[in-house]
Amino acid sequence: MFKLSDVYAAAGQPFPPETPDPDIPAAHFDSRRIQPGMLFVALPGARVDGNDYIVDALRRGAAATLGSRVDPEHPSWRQVTAPDALAAFQQLARGLRSQSDAAFIGVTGSNGKTSTKQALAAALGGHGRTLATDRSENTDVGVPTTLARLRPDHRYAVIEMGAQIRGEIESYCRVAAPDAAVITSISGAHIGLFGSIENIVQAKSELLTALPADAPAVLPADSRWLPQLRASAPGPVLTFGRDLTADIVVNGQVTLDGTTVSLDTSHGPSQIHAAGIAGPIDLVFGAAAATVLALGLDLQPALDALHTFQPAPHRMTLRRTPAGATLLDDTYNANAASMLAALDTLAQLPVEGRRIAVLGDMLELGDESTRDHHRVGRTAAESDILIAIGQDAADLARGARESGMPEERLVLLSATLDDTDSLTAARESLETHLRDTLQPNDAVLLKASNGIGLGPIADALFES
């Protein structure tokens, strides 16, 4: 919650005399997300210029806009201008953060950021009102968008931070000023942009080095990079993972209706049944529990809250189709580590029918792309059927063949990502093939980077 005068101040503009100064409950950079009373932040982008949508935002009821242009048909006092609207928006968020008494927890990692953020928000919600990043708005504009929703009664704020280059997380921390840090994992996600796994470690460590002295950090015990991460933490460290040396030891037992997660903590063992969820949810819950303990809070209210946790759409969702097949929908994004974890989950599902892996391209892997697709394909050969779709489908198929998968168990749907017609045709062929061949008691995993567009196929199979 902030006032229009705060927007003017953040933009370095004097507040016009005799101007209304309404309370503004939130802000967003997408005019389609604007609701009455909000601030629309108009930013130039690679494809569209947000300033072109100022009129649309005002028609939707925006109380004010922040951008580089003014629409002459609307009152000028409602349209704040700045040479750099993003910098002004971040300055606004920085001011809101400085006025808040909430405990701020930064969350980053190569895999599991969004699910961990949501689980942690649910767990902390057992102790008080908690703000959390919406969806995956974990970027330079997403972080201030989250902070714009701060209220005086928020006791906790969980801020997701993504990165594709070094220095990004450091810049987000200058806005959000976290009091505690959670790193979920380290893997080769976006390695094509970072250049090396070492650069990824350093990028994620920016969250740790931004912490104040003695601030707690929660780190993955199973990571080979734990010593480097621990060395970057300025305060106490609590670890979680499947490794028995972890402070919070976790494991998960997957069934067709969900996963039963066991947590072994200093407060004793606990169990949580996560209905409709499969995959590494044990690690997600372990990170959330470790954070609650690191903050010095009672664990039981947090565990009670986690019983009702649901991940964001297309993340580790376990559903039954009307035809009786089990659908593991993890279509939101993918890298080699999350692909292998999803395949491991598929292998654990106690199904009487076939295990079918539908895998698409993992994007932003750079020079590692061929190797990682080949490696995933080798593991996918343990499934009964592999359907590979996308531009790198041939590398997935090659890995499967080299691991002994017979040709009759392999379906290759090649497509050129830059060719919309090609990718659309491949997706249509995939959906048709699944509808024609899925049998009751089969289990099918759908996973790829979001750009491949498997999410709608998962929805269509569930609804048909």
DRENDO-171137 format. One record per residue: x, y, z of N, C-alpha, C in turn. Coordinates in pm, whole numbers, plus 50000, padded with zeros to 5 digits. Example, Ala and Ser with C-alpha at 12.3 -4.5 7.8 and 13.67 -1.06 7.14 Angstrom:
# DRENDO-171137
513194943150780512304955050780513204967050780
512854977550708513674989450714512905000350787
***
This chain:
# DRENDO-171137
500844988150000500005000050000500895012550000
500615021449908501385033849900500485044649844
500985056649837500205067949787500765072849653
499955080249582500405085949457501595095049479
501615102249590502765110949620504045103049633
503965090449677505155081949686505705078949547
504815077249451505245074549313505975086749258
505415098649282506085110849238507475112049301
507575109249430508855110449499509865100549442
509425088249415510325078149360510825082049222
509985089249147510365093749013511155106849015
511375112449136512105125049147511305136949101
509985135949109509095146649062508405153249180
508225166449179507455173049285505985169249273
505335167549387503925163949386503095176449357
502275176249251501525188349214500595192749328
500555205749355499655210649461498195208249424
497385206649529495935204649515495615192549428
496475182449436496265170149360495755159349454
494765151449417494345140049501495525130749527
495545124849645496645115949682496075102649730
495535094649637494855082349678495825071649726
495315062749810496045050549844496015041149724
497155034949697497275025649584497665012049641
496845001749619497074988949685498114980049620
498434982249493499334973249421499744979649290
500694973149222501174977849092501444965949002
501384968448872501774957948779502254963948649
503064956048577503664960448451502924955048330
501894947048352501074941648244499694947948255
499304955748155498024962848164496844953348179
497004940948132495914931248144495704926748288
496684928948373496594925248514496134936848602
495884948148541495494959948618494044958748664
493844961448793492504962248852492304976548903
491054980448925490794994248968491624998149091
492235010049081493005015449192494475012449189
494945003949095496354999849092497205010049015
498515008449028499505015948950499945007448832
499905013148714500445006348596501825011848569
502815002748562504195006648534504475003248388
504665013448308504835011948163506325011048130
506744999448085508154997048059508374993147913
509454997947852509784993447716510304979147721
509934971147622510374957347617510894953747480
511364941247469511924936747341510844935647234
509634932447275508554930347178507544941547178
507214946647296506194957247306506694968047400
506134979847385506444991147472505234993247562
505454991947694504354993547788503695007147779
504425017247734503835030447720502685030647619
502665021147527501575020247431500285015347496
500375010547621499205004847688498745013247805
499245025547813498805034547921497305036847914
496795039547795495355041847780494575029647824
495015017747784494335005347823494295004047975
495425006948042495485005848188494535015748254
494495028048205493615038048263492145034248242
491845028648128490465024148103490085012548195
491055004848235490794993848327490674998548473
490905011248495490715016648629491985019548705
493115019848638494365023048707494245036748774
494695037448898494685050348967495725059648908
496835053748861497935061748806498805053048720
499665059648643500655052548562502035058248590
503035049948566504435054148577505115049948449
505545059448369506155056148241506945067748186
507145067748055507935078447993507095087647907
505785084447894504905092747812503615095547887
502885105547837501595109447895500545108947785
499395103147816498285103447722497515116447741
497405124647636496795137947653495305137747684
494655126447663493215125847686492855122247830
493865119847913493615116748053494365126748141
493885128848264494525138848352496025136248369
496805146448351498255144948357498735141448497
498015146048600498475143248738498435128448772
497675120648695497615106148718498715098748644
499515105948565500525099648480501915104948517
502595097348600503905101448647504945097048544
505855106048511506895102648412508265102648478
509135094548420510515093648468511395089248352
512655094048346513545089648238513745074548238
513725068548357513885054048371512785049248464
511685044748406510535040748487510845028748576
511665019448527512015007848609512795012148732
513775021048714514555025848829513655032948930
512695040848880511765047548970510885037549043
510445027248974509625016849037510415009549145
511665006549116512514999949215512765009049335
512895022049310513065031449420511805031849506
510645031449445509395030849519509365018349607
509735006849549509734994249624510744994549738
511895000549713512925001449816512405009349937
511665020049909511095027750018510055019950096
509215012350026508215004150094508884993450180
509934987550126510674977450203511254983450330
511804995350323512455001450439511465004850549
510195006350513509165009750611508504997450673
508824985550623508144973450667508864966950785
508074961550877508624954050990508644939050964
508264934750845508224920550813509634914850803
509734901750823510984894550797510974890350651
512024894350578512084891550435513014879750408
512494870150332513254858050299513424857450149
514664857650101514954856249959515104841649922
514524837549810514574823649764515134823349623
516184815449602516704813549468517184799249454
517634795649334518114782149308517884778449164
518544767949119518404763648980517084756648954
516594749249053515324742149042514534744049171
513214744149159512374744049277512124757349343
512514768449278512334781549342510864784449369
510054783149265508654787249279507904778149376
508104765149367507414756049459507884758249603
509174760549623509674763249757509134776349809
509084786549723508514799349764507084797649811
506314789949736504914788049773504764779749900
505584769349913505524761250035505934769450157
506954777650141507414785950251506354796350288
505694802050187504624811550215503504804850293
503174792450254502134785150327502574782350470
503814777850486504314774550619504364786750710
504884797850660504954809950741503554815750765
502634812650675501264816950695500654811250821
501224800250871500784794750998501194803251117
502054813151092502534821851199502094836351183
501584840051068501164853851048500994856850901
500454868550872500184872250734501484872850655
501494866250540502724864750462502504869350319
503414877650272503444881950133504374872650056
504034869549932504904861149849504834865449705
505904863149634505954865849490504804858649420
504124865549332503044859649255503624852549133
503084840749105503534832848989505054831348994
505714834748883507184834448880507714848448849
507154858448913507584872248890508834875048973
509944869048927511184869049005512304877048938
511914887448860512874894848779513044909048832
513744917348752514014931048794512744939148813
511694935648738510404942448757509474934348848
509684921148853508834912748937509054915049085
510304917249126510584919549269509884932149320
510014943749254509264955449303507754953749291
507284945949194505854943249183505354936049309
506144926749359505794919849484505784929649601
506824937749612506924946849726505834957449724
505294960449607504214970249597502954965549668
502874952349697501694947049766501884946249918
502984951649968503234951350113502134958550190
501774952750305500824958850397501484960150534
501004969450616501604970950750501504958350836
500494949850811500324938050895501034925750842
501794926950734502594915650688503724912950789
503804900450833504874896650926506044890150852
505754884450735506794877650657506594881050509
507694881050436507654883250291508634873650226
508144865450135508954855550065509154860349922
510384863749889510704870049761511514860449675
510914855849566511614847049472512514855449382
513734850349360514714857549279515314848049175
515054850849049515664843248941516854850748885
517624843948802518784850448742519204843048616
519684850648520520264844848399521684849748375
522104859748451523484864448445523924868148587
525214868848606525734873148736525384887848758
525114891248882524804904948919523324907648934
522474898948876521034901348884520534900049028
520864889149094520364886949230520884897849323
522124901749305522674912649386521824925249371
521394928149248520584940149226519204938749289
518634926849287517334924649351517434926449502
518564922049557518754923049702518874937649745
519354946249657519414960449691518014966349705
517034959949643515644964349654514944957449771
515094944149780514334936349877515004935050013
516334936950020517074936450147516664924450232
516944912150190516474900450263517124899050401
516344893650494516824890650629517264876150643
516914867750546517284853650546517294848950401
517994837950376518154833050239517884818250232
517294814050121517094800050090517634797449950
518554787949937518994783249806518514768949790
517704766549689517054753649675517974743049614
518784747049516519614737449443520584745049355
521584737749308522524743049209522634732749097
522314737048975522484728248859522744736848737
522724730648620523084737748498521964745348432
520924749148505519844757148446520414770248392
520034773748270520484786048204522014786548186
522654774948184524114775148177524594781448046
523744780947943524124787447818524244802447832
523514808147928523594822547954524694825748054
524854817248155525864819648258527284816548209
527414806448123528734802948072529384791248141
529114789248272529714778148345528924775848473
529074763748527528414760648654529014769048767
530294772148755530924780548858530284794448863
529944799748745529264812748742527864811848803
527214800348786525904798448848526034798448999
527024791549051527244791249196527474805449248
528294813049178528574826649223527334835349215
526514833249110525294841149096524324838249210
524124825649242523214822249352523774826949486
525074826949499525714831249624525534846149650
525154853649547524904867949568523804870249671
522864860949680521824862049782522424860749921
523424852249936524054850250066524914862150106
525694867050013526604878050046525854891150070
524594891750027523794903850051523154903950190
523224892850261522594892050393523334900350496
522614905550594523304912250706524034902050792
524944906650873525704897750962524744889851051
525074877051070524314868051156522954864151101
522634867950976521374863950916521434849150877
520344841650896520374827250867520274824250718
520854812950681520774808050543520374793350546
519524789450452519084775550437519644770350305
520394759350312521154754550196520904739750171
521094735250045520834721150010522004712050049
521744702750139522804693750187523274684350077
522414681449979522754671849875523634677749766
523874690749769524624697249663526134695949685
526844692949579528314692449590528904706349608
528074716449589528534730249605528264735549745
527804726949835527494731649970528674738550039
529894733350032531004740350100531184754750050
531094756849919531234770449866530094779349911
528874773949909527724781849953527844785250101
528214775550180528334777750324529374788650354
530454788550276531514798450298531034812650268
530014813950184529494827250149528464832350249
527964823550334526914827450429527524834850547
526994846650581527584854450691527134850150829
526094841750835525534837950965525314822950974
524424818651063524174804251082523554797950959
523904785150937523414777650822522634765550871
521484763250810520704751150835520544744150700
520784731150696520734723750570519524714450567
519094711250445517994701850424518384692750309
517834680850306518114671950195517904657450231
518174648850136518034634350156519284628350219
520364635750212521604631250276521414630750427
521874620050489521664618250633522424628350718
523344635850656524064646250731523284659350739
522174660150669521394672550667520784675350804
520594688150835519904691650959518434687650952
517834688850833516474684050809516584673050703
516424660550745516524649250653515134646050599
515024644950467513724642850404513744630550315
512574624850294512384615150186510904614950152
510584610150033509214609849987508824596349932
507624591949964507074579449912505934582849817
506134580049689505174583949586504124573249568
502844577449565501734568649532500954575149417
499924568449372499154573749260498304585749299
498134588149429497344599749469498174610749532
499494609349530500334619849586501604614249647
502204622149735503484618549796503394620449947
503864610550020503984611850165505424615650197
505574627450258506894632950286507224630750433
508384625150458508884623350594509984633550622
509884640250736510874650050778511454645850911
512754645050919513434641851045514184654351089
513714660651197514294673051245514754671551388
515354681951441515784681951582514584681351675
513384684151621512164683651700511464670151687
512094660651618511514647551599511004645451459
510504633451429510014630451293508614635751271
508314638951144506984643451105506674637950967
505384637050936504944632850804503884642250750
503944644750620502934653050552502544645750425
501234644150403500784638250276500434649550180
501104649850068500874660049966500024653849856
498704655549867497794649649769497964656349633
497994648149528498064653549392499404659349353
500464656049428501784661749400502794650349394
503674650749297504774641149286506044648749252
507164641649252508434648349226509154651649356
510114660549351510944663549469510244672449572
508964669549601508244677549699508834675749838
509534664649862510184662849992511264673450014
511994676949909513014687249921512374701049940
511254703249873510524715949888510064717850031
509444707450088508974708150226510144709050323
511244702150291512414702850377512994716850383
513054723550268513544737350266512634746550346
511314744650333510364752950407510504750650557
510594738050598510724735050741512034740450797
513104739150720514394744350767514344759350784
513654766150695513574780750705512774784950827
511694778050853510894781150973511754779751098
512524768951106513394767051222514504777351226
515054780851110516134790751105515654804351155
514364807151138513794819751184513404819151331
513624807551395513314806251537511834804351567
511074798951471509634797451487509264783051521
508094781551579507564768351612507244760951482
507694748551472507544741151347506124735951325
505424732351430504144725451413503104733551337
502884746451369501914753951287502284754351139
503564754551110504024754550971503704741250904
503944730250974503634717050917502144715450896
501344720450989499894719750972499464727250847
500074738750822499734746750705500154739650576
501254732150579501744725550458500834714050413
499964709150500499074698350461498134702650348
497884715450334496974720250230497724726450112
499044725150110499844731350004499534725449867
499454734249766499364730049627500364738149546
501124731749459502094739149377501394747349270
502164755949205501644763549093501274753948980
500384757948890499984749148779501184744248699
501084731748657502084725448569503424723248639
503394722348771504604718948847504304706948937
504864695648901504794683548984503354679149013
502434682448923501034679148946500734664848902
500074657448990499734643448964498214642448952
497734638448833496294638148809495914625448733
494654621648747494134610348670493294615748556
493514610548435492724614748321491374607548324
490364612748255489074605848250489194591548198
490224588848117490404575348064491084565948162
491514571248278492094562648380493604562248383
494264570148299495724570948302496164581048408
497374579348459497954588748555498834598548479
498594611548502499314622048431500204629448529
501504629248505502464637048582502814649348499
502254660648539502364673048463503444681748527
504594682548461505684691148508506184699248389
505214705548321505484711548191505954725948198
506034731748319506314746048323507724749248272
508714741248312510084744148268510934731748284
512154732348235512994720448241514464723848223
515294716448295516724715548269517124701248299
518384697948282518784683948295518484678448434
518764686148537518544681348673517064678648701
516214687948660514784685948686514204675048596
514744673448476514314662448389514614648948454
515834647448504516224634748566515404632048691
515104642548768514264640848886512864636448847
512324642248740510984638548696510944624148644
511984620048573512054606248526512164596548642
512874600448746512964592148866511584590548931
510834601448935509474600848990508594591748906
508684592948774507904584148686508234569548715
509504566548737509914552748764509364547748897
509124556848992508624552849124507124550649126
506394556049031504924554949034504494540249026
503684535849121503284521649124502124518849029
502414518648899501374516748799501424502548742
500254497948700500174484648639500444485248489
500244497048428500434498448285501824503148249
501924510548140503204515048088503594528448149
504894530748155505434543848193505904550748065
505264561948034505514569047909506134582547940
507294585247886507974598047907507814606547782
507134617947796507024627747687507944639347723
509044640447651510074650247684510324659447566
510414672347595510724682247492512004689647522
512304699347441513564706547450513754713347586
515004713047632515454721147744516194733047685
515694745047709516244756847644517324763447729
518084772347666519104780647731520234772447794
520594761447728521704753147776523004755947703
522974763847597524194767547527524954755547475
526254755647499527124744847449526834731547516
526124731647628525834719247699524564712447645
523884718747550522584713847509522634699547455
523504696947359523574683647298523894673147403
524874676047487525274666347589524144663647687
523454674147734522424672247834521194665247778
520814668447655519684661247595520024646547576
521244643947533521694630047516521674622747651
522144629347756522184623247889520774620147940
519874629547922518484627247964517864615847884
518164615347754517644604547671518094590947718
519334589947764519844577147814519034572547935
518704581748024517904578148141516464575148100
515934582648004514564580547959514364566847896
515444560347855515344546947796514814536747897
514844540048025514294531048126512784531148127
512164540848060510714541148047510254531047943
508974528047945508454518647845508374525047708
508054537947705507954545247579508534559147600
509294563847502509774577647501509214584747379
508554596047404508114604847295508924617647307
509774620247210510654631847212510124642047112
509954654547158509384664947074510244677447078
510454683446961511154696046956512374695846867
513144706246876514324707846792515454698646835
515514695646965516564686947019516064672847044
514904669546986514334656247007515274645246958
516024648046851516924637946796518004634146896
518484643946976519514640847076518924632547191
517664635547229517004627147329516874612847277
516434611547152516234598247093517564590847080
518624598047043519924591547028520404585747161
520224593447268520624588347399519834575947437
518534576047407517704564447441518134552147361
518394554047233518824542747150520134536847201
521074545547237522374540747284522254533247417
521174535747490520954528347614520084516047593
519804512747467519134500247438517654501047414
517084513147404515644514047380515344509647237
514454499947218514114495547082513374506547006
513534506446876512944516846792511424517246804
510804505646825509344505446831508804511946959
509664514647055509224521347177509564536147177
509994541047063510454554747051509624562246947
509134574146985508394582646893509124595946883
509494599946764510264612246742509394622346668
509174633946732508384644746672509274657046662
510044657746555510984668846538510234681446497
510744692846545510144705746511511204716446521
511064726646439511954738246443511304749046530
511994753246635511374762246731511074775946670
511864780246575511614793146512510474792746410
510004780846382508934778946284507654775446360
506774785246376505544783146454504714771746398
504604770946266503804760346205504384746646236
505714745746233506374732946260506104728346403
506234737446499506034733846638504564730746666
503684738546607502254735946624501874722146572
502404718646455502114705546397502624694246487
503814696146545504364685846633503504684246758
503044695446814502184694646933500864687746900
500294691046785499034684646745499224669646726
500344665846667500634651546649500794644646784
501434651546877501624645747011500284643547080
499434653747078498134652447145497314641247083
497304640446951496564629846883497104616146920
498434614946921499064602146954498694597847096
498744607147190498424603547328496964599647343
496084607147281494654603647288494384589747230
495094586347123494844573547056495484561647128
496554564147203497324552847256497304551447407
496974562047481496964560847627495914550647671
496314542247764495434531847815495234533647965
494124528448019493954528848164495154522248233
495554528148344496674523248426498044526848370
498094533848255499364539548209499714551648296
500974554948300501434567548360502234575048256
501924587948239502614595848137503184608448202
504454610748179505144622948223505234632448105
504824645048126505024655548026505954666048085
507104668248019508054677948071508904683747958
509064696947961509894704147864510014718447913
510884726047852510894740347880509564746447836
509194757247900507884763247879507654767147732
508734770747663508614774947525508124764047430
508184751547472507714740647386506194739847390
505584744447498504134745447504503414732347531
503934724247625503254711647657502144713347760
502104724747829501084726847931499664725247879
499304731647768497944729947715497604715547679
498614707847639498354693747608498014686247735
498734689047844498414682747972496994686248015
496614698748000495264702948037494224695847950
494494694847822493534688547730493344673847763
494404666947800494294652747834493474651047961
493634660148055492914659048180491424662148160
491134671148068489744675548051488954666747955
489674658947875488964651047773488304638747832
***
